[in-house]
Each structure stands twice: as structure tokens, then as C-alpha cells.
């Protein structure tokens, strides 16, 4: 987890240098996250199932721990999906609150700009 944040910041900085403006950068990052997040969520849910299944053959104490780990993994995947698919609406709300011209900044996340 400690390595994910610097990599994400590096990708965001690189895309900001390459693209023409902040609107395109945010749109491109949002589009890429929307394409990648369902795959990541699926993999996390499969791993949660494996953790749960492995915990069923262990002792009572370890079984309860693996149940908590599996539940946490599934909840994390669902929250990640919710954040990813609600991102355009949150960004538009924040842009409007900060007084940005919403016609200039397109946050649709429908295609790469």
C-alpha cells in the first residue's frame, strides 16, 4: 500500500505534463480508473473467497480471523467500485463549488481526451 500512492502520484504528474489541461488530466485518470477498477475488484473478491475457504479448514481462532479478513476484502472492493463510479459526479460537484467553469472542464470519464 505504501508504494501505490507514489506510483499514482507519478502517473498523475506524468499525465498532467502530457495533456493540455487539468480537465483532460482528470478525465483521463478517471477513465483509466473506471476501466481498471472492476478487474481489481474481481481479483480482490476472488482472493477473499480463497482466504475464506482456507480459513474453514483451520482452527476456530484462525477461522474467525480469516472470516474478518475476507469480509474486509469484499467491503474494500465494493467501496473502491463505489468511489470509482461516483468520481465524475464528485469532481463536477467540487468543480462547481470552487467556481470552475464546467463547460471548460469535461469530467465525463467516457473516453480518453
Secondary structure, 3 states (H helix, E strand, C coil): CHHHHHHHHHHHHHHHHHCCCHHHHHHHHHHHHHHHHHHHHHHHHHHHHHHHHHHCCCCHHHHHHHHHHHHHHHHHHHHHHHHHHHHHHHHHHHHHHCCCCCCCCCCCCCCCC
